[in-house]
Amino acid sequence: MWFVGCRGCKYQEPYFKALYNKFLNKNISFISFCLYSDREEAENYITKNEIPGDHYILNVKQTEQFEKIYEISSYPTYLIFDKYKKLQYGDAPRPNSEGIEKLLQTLIKYSGL
């Protein structure tokens, strides 16, 4: 989860892109939910900055529901779901975290991602 203007989100972009490229064709999907942002502004930002993955831009009501369901209180926030759409990590490590690649490899191998 991220929003346009989020400094921490912007900082994570190169790490996210590298992680995305490393796991391309590894039976894993990267889905981004943009919150608190104007749709056109978000679409332009995604295009201009070449953010990979699938993108969903949520309206205010959807954002509030998402934050409540997944107890989101800071941004960016990363969630990891298995192939059955079951939440595995509600506050997953950020793309620049040392152990994120190993965690994803382990989940792919043992959890059916």
C-alpha positions as CSV (number, residue, x, y, z in Angstrom):
1,M,0.0,0.0,0.0
2,W,1.3,3.4,-0.9
3,F,0.2,6.9,-2.0
4,V,1.6,9.6,-4.2
5,G,3.8,11.9,-2.1
6,C,4.8,9.3,0.4
7,R,8.5,9.7,1.0
8,G,9.0,6.2,2.3
9,C,7.1,4.8,-0.7
10,K,9.3,6.7,-3.1
11,Y,12.5,5.5,-1.2
12,Q,11.4,1.9,-1.7
13,E,10.7,2.2,-5.4
14,P,14.2,1.1,-6.7
15,Y,14.2,-1.8,-4.3
16,F,10.7,-2.8,-5.3
17,K,11.6,-2.7,-8.9
18,A,14.7,-4.9,-8.3
19,L,12.7,-7.4,-6.2
20,Y,10.0,-7.5,-8.9
21,N,12.6,-8.2,-11.6
22,K,14.3,-10.9,-9.5
23,F,11.0,-12.8,-9.0
24,L,9.6,-12.3,-12.5
25,N,8.3,-15.6,-13.8
26,K,8.6,-17.2,-10.3
27,N,4.9,-17.8,-9.8
28,I,4.5,-14.7,-7.7
29,S,2.4,-11.5,-8.3
30,F,3.2,-8.0,-7.1
31,I,0.0,-6.0,-6.6
32,S,0.0,-2.4,-5.5
33,F,-2.8,-0.6,-3.9
34,C,-2.6,3.2,-4.2
35,L,-4.5,5.0,-1.4
36,Y,-5.3,8.7,-0.7
37,S,-4.4,9.8,-4.2
38,D,-6.2,11.3,-7.1
39,R,-6.8,8.6,-9.8
40,E,-5.2,10.6,-12.7
41,E,-2.3,11.7,-10.5
42,A,-1.7,8.1,-9.4
43,E,-1.9,6.7,-13.0
44,N,0.5,9.3,-14.2
45,Y,2.9,8.6,-11.4
46,I,2.9,4.9,-12.1
47,T,3.5,5.4,-15.8
48,K,6.2,8.1,-15.3
49,N,8.1,6.1,-12.7
50,E,7.6,2.8,-14.5
51,I,6.3,1.0,-11.4
52,P,5.9,-2.7,-12.3
53,G,3.1,-5.0,-11.2
54,D,-0.6,-4.8,-11.1
55,H,-2.1,-1.6,-9.8
56,Y,-5.3,-0.7,-8.1
57,I,-6.2,2.8,-7.1
58,L,-8.7,2.8,-4.2
59,N,-11.3,5.4,-3.4
60,V,-11.8,6.8,0.1
61,K,-14.3,4.2,1.2
62,Q,-12.2,1.3,-0.2
63,T,-9.1,2.8,1.5
64,E,-10.9,3.0,4.9
65,Q,-12.0,-0.6,4.6
66,F,-8.6,-1.8,3.6
67,E,-6.9,0.1,6.5
68,K,-9.4,-1.4,9.0
69,I,-9.3,-5.0,7.7
70,Y,-5.5,-5.2,7.5
71,E,-4.8,-2.8,10.4
72,I,-2.6,-0.5,8.3
73,S,-1.2,2.5,10.2
74,S,1.9,3.4,8.2
75,Y,3.1,3.6,4.6
76,P,4.4,1.9,2.6
77,T,2.8,-1.3,3.9
78,Y,3.5,-4.7,2.4
79,L,1.3,-7.7,2.7
80,I,2.1,-11.3,1.5
81,F,-0.7,-13.6,0.6
82,D,-0.4,-17.2,-0.5
83,K,-2.0,-18.6,-3.7
84,Y,-5.2,-19.3,-1.8
85,K,-5.5,-15.6,-0.9
86,K,-4.7,-16.3,2.7
87,L,-2.7,-13.6,4.4
88,Q,0.8,-14.9,5.4
89,Y,2.4,-11.7,6.6
90,G,0.4,-8.6,7.6
91,D,3.4,-6.4,8.0
92,A,5.9,-8.0,5.6
93,P,9.5,-6.7,5.3
94,R,10.1,-3.8,3.0
95,P,11.8,-4.4,-0.4
96,N,15.1,-3.0,1.0
97,S,15.1,-5.4,4.0
98,E,17.9,-7.9,4.1
99,G,15.8,-11.0,4.5
100,I,12.9,-10.3,2.0
101,E,14.3,-12.3,-0.9
102,K,15.0,-15.3,1.3
103,L,11.5,-15.0,2.8
104,L,9.8,-14.9,-0.6
105,Q,11.9,-17.9,-1.8
106,T,10.9,-19.9,1.3
107,L,7.3,-19.0,0.9
108,I,7.3,-20.0,-2.8
109,K,9.0,-23.3,-1.9
110,Y,7.0,-24.3,1.2
111,S,3.7,-22.3,1.3
112,G,2.4,-22.6,-2.2
113,L,2.9,-19.0,-3.4
